[in-house]
Amino acid sequence: MADQKTDKNGVSGKSSGLITDFDPPKPPKRNKYAFACAILASMTSVLLGYDIGVMSGAQKFIQRDLHCNDTQIEIMVGILNLYSLVGSAAAGRTSDWIGRRYTIVFAGAIFFTGAILMGFATNYAFLMVGRFVAGIGVGYALMIAPVYTAEVSPASARGFLTSFPEVFINAGIMFGYVSNYAFSKQPLHLGWRLMLGIGAIPSIILAVGVLGMPESPRWLVMQGRLGDAKIVLDKTSDTLEESKLRLADIKHAAGIPEDCNDDIVQVTKRSHGEGVWKEMFIHPTPTVRHILIAAFGIHFFQQASGIDAVVLYSPRIFDKAGIVHDTPQLVATIAVGFVKTMFILVATFFLDKIGRRPLLISSIAGMVVSLMTLGIALTVIDHSDHKVPWAIAVCIAMVLAYVAFFSIGMGPITWVYSSEIFPLRLRAQGCSIGVAINRTTSGVLTMTFITLYKAISIGGAFLLFAGIAAAGCMFFYTLYPETQGKNLEEVEQLFGTFFRWRSRQAELDRKKEAQMVANKAQD
């Protein structure tokens, strides 16, 4: 007999018993306030993206105007990444001291100054001073954007929102490529200066937009401002119940009693990062050790697999593939930026549906195949006395495939993962070191790429990158747990199992060996 059911007006009727008679649970709506905060914070990443994109095309005009050699060019292109170490090293302590929001303002102001200096540079030395200042601003921006976004995001959308820095890096790269094309017809002495100087505009927009952002609720709790933190959490959580749970978790992590309901409390437990370095590097627990290896490893492999070499030197790569004129090179480079941007937008919608781990492993596997094919095609062209149309087409297709695979996983997940796996007490400094590793690897790679491909050929360079990416694939498969849908304070519990198992196994082996020695002594 069919079951009785009642409609929304209280009228009873018979149910057919079909699954269609029951309303499926509706997914939670996107939190618009958290969404807006994430967009504003992530705009800082445009600074790095624009510099990468614009320098890709501007370098050839700078070389012609300032009469630089290839070594000077590769140092100029890549050294911003090493300069950014100053900013990323200082950003952790700065953000713990003045707050996440004002650190974003500080990053924008520094980059603005650097862009103006580069735009007015009269010689190579002056240009390098501008690169140094801009690099510090980039270091600050790269560290603070994912940290702030992770700390204001509800768990249901944290992957989506925390991937925004990578989205804006790609948007910046795209703007840089378009700027190259737009100003390429200007007089030689003016065109590249306009390309670099126009990068100051995003900094101004950022400084105005950040005025509407709240401070990170986790930073507010670490300062004892529980009342202010509760207001922000109520706005950035999907429900009031989630807001209360998030506040309780943060209070626990900060060492504040759960029953404390005062708006302002005194917090003395490492409120400004004291003791963090010792806990991370001198006496790390198995959990912290696993987190450090995972966070630092993903930053290393993201850059060591060659992404910045492809993006920064794409005109040279296309030149080696047989596209020798400036305009076609710049058009092909814009295609790289377009594909990279489109696929990162696709990735943002799958991070909280598919999960971090499947996307990451699929992404780097695709990168391995693309890099191997690109390396083989470039080698064929390098050893041919005439144009090889099919190989040129393969090169273009593989460059586009490589950046597409990078953008659906490796690109955004690096920032998502490293910003969400650190415990609150270690987050600012841990992310700061991750950015330092990221920029150091990128700097070394981009400052030596021309020298590398001259030494082992352009095809050999990409086969080397393919090997590094393959090693990264095994690394991720072995050590990376899934963090999808977990609160930031719950994520910590996923780590350390591997190292705890190794410790227990070593202890069992020692006991077994001691027992064998004892048995021999009795015999």
N, C-alpha and C positions, 0 to 999 in steps of 0.2 A: 504494500500500500504506500502511496506517495506521501512524503513528509509534508507537514504544514509549514508554511513560511509566511512571514509578515512583511509587507512592504513598508516604505518610509512613512506612509500615512497611517500605519497601524492596521491595515486591512489584511485579513488572513486569506490565504489561498493555498492551492496545492502546488507543490514543487515537483518538477519532472525528475528530480534527482540528478540532472546533468550538471557537469562542472561549470557550464555557462550560467547556472542559476546563482552562482556565488561571485561576488565582486572581488577581483584580485587586489591584493594590497598595492596601493599606489606608491611609487618611489618618491622619496623626499625631494622637494623642490630645491633648486640651487639657492644657497644663501646669498642674496644679492649684495648684502653689505660686505661679507667676506670676499665675494667676487671682486667688488670695487677696490677693496684694500689690496688684494693680491695684484690687481692690474697696476695700481699706482706704485707699489713696491717694486714690481718686476720691471717697470720702465727703466730702472737703473741699468739693467742688462743691455738696453739699447746702446749704451755708451761703448761697451766692448764690441758688440756686433757691428756698429757703424765703423769703428776704427779698423776692424778686420776687413770688412767689405771694401771700404774706400782705399785702404792701403794696397789691396790686391791690384787695382787699376792705376792708382796714383804713382806707384813705385817706378814704373817705366818713364813717366814724365819727369819725376824727380831726378832719375838717373841721367836723363838727357839734359835737364836744366842745370843741375849742380855738378855734372860731370863726375858721378860716383862710379866706382867699380862694383862688381858683383858682391864682393865681400862686404863692402860698406852697406849695400842695399839689404843683404840678408840680415846683417846686424841691426840696421834701422828697423826692418820689418818685425823681427822677432824680439827685440830687446824690451819692447813695451811689456811683454809677459814677465820678464824678470824684474822690471821696475815695479810691476804690480805686486810683487812680493812684499814690498814695503807697506803698501796699503792693506793687503790681506793680513799681514802679521800684526798690524796695529788695529785692525777692524774689530777683532774679538774683544780686546780690552776696551776699546772706545765704545762699542755697542753695549757692553756691560756697565759702562760708566755714565754715558749721556743718554742711553736708550737707543732702540733700534731705529726709531723714526728720525731723530736728528742725525744719526749716522748716515742715513740715506741723503739728507740735505747736504751733509758735509761731502759725501762722495760726488754729488752733482756739482758742487762749487769747485772742487779740485779739478774735475774733468773739464769744466767750462774754461778755467784758466789755461789748462794744457792745450785745449783746442785753439784758443785765441793765439797762444804762443806759436803753435805749429803753423797757423794760417799766415802769420806775419814773419815767419822765419826767412832770413836773408841768406843763410848758408847752412852747411851740413851740421856744424856744431850747434847753432841756434835751434835747428830742427830737433836735434837730439835732446836739448833741454826741454822743449815742449813735449817730447815723447816721455821723458822722465816724469813730468808733472801729471800728464794724462794717465800714465801707467799707475800712479798711486791712486788716482780716482777710480780706475778700473778695478784695482784690487779691493778697495772698499766696497764697490758696487757688487762684485761677484760674490763676496762673502755674505753681505747683509740681506740681499733680496730673497734667497731661498730660506734663510733663517726666519726672517719676519713672516714670510708667507706661511711657512709650516706652523708657526706659533699662533697665527690667527685663524687657521683653517679648521673646520670641523672634520672629523675622521672620514665622513662619507665622501668628501670632495678633496681631501688633502692631496692625493696624487694629481688630480686635475689642476688644482690651483698652484701647487708647488712646481708644476712643469712650466708655468708661465715665464720664469726667467729665461729658459731655453727658447720659448716662443719669441720673446723680445730680442734675444741675441740674434735669432734668425731674421726677425723683422729689421733689426739694425744692419745686418749684413746685406739684406735686400736693398735698403735705402742707400747703403754705401755703393753698391753696384750701379744703382740708378744714377747716383751722383757722379760716378766715374763717366758714365755715358753722357750725362747732361752737360758736363763741363769739359769733355774731351776736345771739343772744337774751339775752346777759348785759346788765346795766345799761351804759349808754353809756360812763360813765367807766372801767369795768372791762374791757369786752369787747376793745377794741383793744389795751389794755396786756397782756392775756393772750396775744393773737395774736402780739405782737412778742416778749414775754419768753420764751415757750416755745421760741423759736429757740435758746436756750442749750443745750437738751438734746442736739442732735447734736454740739455741740462736746465735751461730756463723753464721749460714746461714742467719738468720734474720738481723743481723748487716750489712752483706755484701749487701743483697738485698735492704735494705731500702735506700741505697745511690742513687738508681735510681728512687725513688719516689718523686713526687712534694709535696709541702706543701698544706694543705687544703685551697681552695679558700675562704672559709668563715673566716678562721683565718687570711688570708692575708688582707681581707677587714677590719676586726676589727683592724688591725694594720695600716690601711691607705694605704696599698700597692695595689692600684687598678689595676695598670698596670700588676703586677705579677699575680693577681687574674684572670684578663681577659685572660691571656695566658693559665692558667690551665683550666678555664671554656671552652675555645674554644676547648681544647683537650678532655675534659671529657663530653661534651654535644653531643647529637645526631645531632644537627644542630646549625648553627651560631645564628639563631633566638632564639633558646632555651638558648644559652649562654648569649645573651643580656638580656633575661627575668630573668634568674637566677641572673645575676649581679645586675640588677635593684632591684630585691627582697631583695638581701643581703644588698645592699646599704641602702634601706629603713629601714631594720631591724637594721642596724648599726647607723642610724641617719645621713646618708650622703645624701645631696641633689641629686636628680635624675639627674639633669643637670650637675653635677660635672664630668668632664672627665679627670681630672689630673691623672697622673700615681701615684703620692704620695700625700696624704692629711693628715691633722692632725685630729686624732680621739681621742676625750676625753670622749666620752659617754661609760663608763663602759668597756673600752678596755681590762681590766684585771679582770673583774668579780666583780667589786665593786657594792654593792647594791643588788646583786643577792639573797643572803640569805634572806634579808628583803622582797624582792618581792615574794619569794617562800613560806615563812613560817609566816611572821608577817602580811603582808597586801596582801595576794593573791587575785587576781580577781577570779570570778567564773570559767573562762577558765583555769587559772593556777591551781586552786584547783582540777578541773576535771582531768587535765593532771597529776598532782602529784599522785592522787589516782589510775589512770589507770597504770602509769609507775611503781609505787611502788608495786601495787597489783599484777601485772603480774610477777614481780621478786619474790615476796613472794610465790605465788602459784606454780611457776615453781619448786622451791626447796622443799616446804612443802609437795608436793605430792609424795616425796620419791625417786626421780631419783638418787641422789648421793648415797643414801643408797643401792640401787640396784646395781649401777655400782661399788662402792667401796667394797661392801661386798658380791658380787655375789658368790665367792667361799664358803662363809659361808652359803649362802642361798641354794646353791646346796648341801652342806653337810647336811643341815637340811632336804632337800628333799630326801636324800638317796644316793647321789653320794659322797663317803667318801674318795676316793684316790686322791692324788695331781694332777696327770696327767689328768685324766678325768675332774676334776674340772677346770683346766686351759684351756682345750680344749673347754669345754662348755662356759667358760668365753670369749674365743676368738670368739665363735659364737655370743655372745651378742654384742661384739664390731663390728663384721662384719654386723649384721643386723642393728645396730644403724647407722653405717656409710652409708650403702646403702640407707636407708630410708631418711636420711637427704639430700642425693644427689637428691632423687626424689622430696623432698619438695622444693628445691631451684628453680625448674623449674615451680612450680605451684603458687608460692607466688605472682607473677605479672600477673597471668592468672585467678586464682580462687579468689584471694583476701586473706587478713589477717584473717578477721572475720570468714568465713566459715571453713577455715583450723584449726583455733584455737579452735573453739567450737567442731568440729568433733574430733580433736586430744584428747582433755581432756575427752570427752565422752567415747572414746575408752579406755583411761587410767583407767577410773572409772571401767568399765566392767572387764578389765584385772586384776586390783588390787583386786577386789572382788573375782574373780575366783581363783587367786593365794592364797589369804588369806584362802579361804575355803579348797583348796587342801592341803595346808600346815597344816591346822588344822586337817584334816583327817589323814595325815601321822603322826602327833604328837600324835594322840590318838590311833594309831594302834600298835599292838605288833609285827607285821611282815611287810615285804615290801609290798607296794601297787603299783604295776607297773603302773597302769593307772594314779594314782595320781602323781607319779614322772614325767610321760610324760606330764601331764597337767601343772605341775609346770614349767618345762622347756619351754613349749609352751607359757605359760602366761608371763614369764619373757621376752621372745623374742617379744611377742605381745606388751607388755607394752613399751619396749624401741622403738619399731617400731612406735606406736601411738605417743609417746613423740616426736620422731624425725620428723614426718611429720607436726607438728604444734607448739606444746608448746615449743620445744627446740629452733628452729630458730626465731619464731615470737617474743619471749621475747626480743631478741636483736634488731630485726628489729623495733619493735614497740617503744621500749623505746628510740631508737636513733633518730627516725623521728618525734616524737610528741612534743618534747620540742622546744620552740622558740629559735632562735639563741642565744639570750642573756643569756638563762638559760641552754643551752644544756650541756655544759661541767660539770657544777656542778650537774645538775639534773641526768645525766647519772652516775656520780660518786656516788651519793647517792643510785641510783638504784642498782648498783653493790654492794654497802655496804650491802643493804638489802638482796640481793641474797646470798652473801657470809656468812652473819650472820646466815641466815636461814639454809643454807647448813652446816655451822659449828656446830650449835646447834644440828642439826639432826644427822650428822655423828659422833659427839662426844658422843652421847647418844644412838645410835641405838642398840648396844649390850646390854646395860642396859635395854632399852625399851623392846626388845624381850624376855629378861629373866624375865621381870616383867609381861608382858601380853601375852606372847607366840609369836612365829614368825608369826603365822597366824593372831593373833590379831593386830600385828604391821601393816600388810598390809591392813587389814580391816580399820584401823585408817587412813592410807594414802588414801584409797578409799573415805572415808567420807570427807577428806579435799579436794580432787580433785573434788568431787561433789559440794561442796560449791564454788570452783573456777569456775566451769562451769556456775553456776547461776550468779556469779559476772561478768564474761566476757559477758554473754548474755545481761546483764542489762546495762553495762556502756561503752562498747567498740564500737566506730564507725569504719566504714571501711575507711582506708587511702590509698588504692590502687590507684596509678596513680596521686596522688596529689604532687605538689611541697612542699618542706619542709615548706616554708612560708605560704602555703595555708592550711596545716594540722591543724594549730592552730585554724582556724575558725570552725573546726568540733567539738571542745570541748566547754564545758561550758553550752550547751543547757539545760542539766539536772538541773544544779544548778541555772541557770537563771530562769527556770520554777518554781523551788521550791521557789525562792525569790519572784517571781511575785505572786505565789499562797499564800505565807505567807502575802504579802502586801494586797492582796484582802481579805484574812480572817480577817486581822486587821481592814480594812475599814468596812467590813460587821459587825464585832463585835461593832465597834464604832457607826455605824448607828443604831444598835439594842438598844444600851445604850441610844442614843439620843432619839429614839422613845419612850422608856419606860419613860424617863424623861418628855417628852411632855404629855404622858398619865397621 
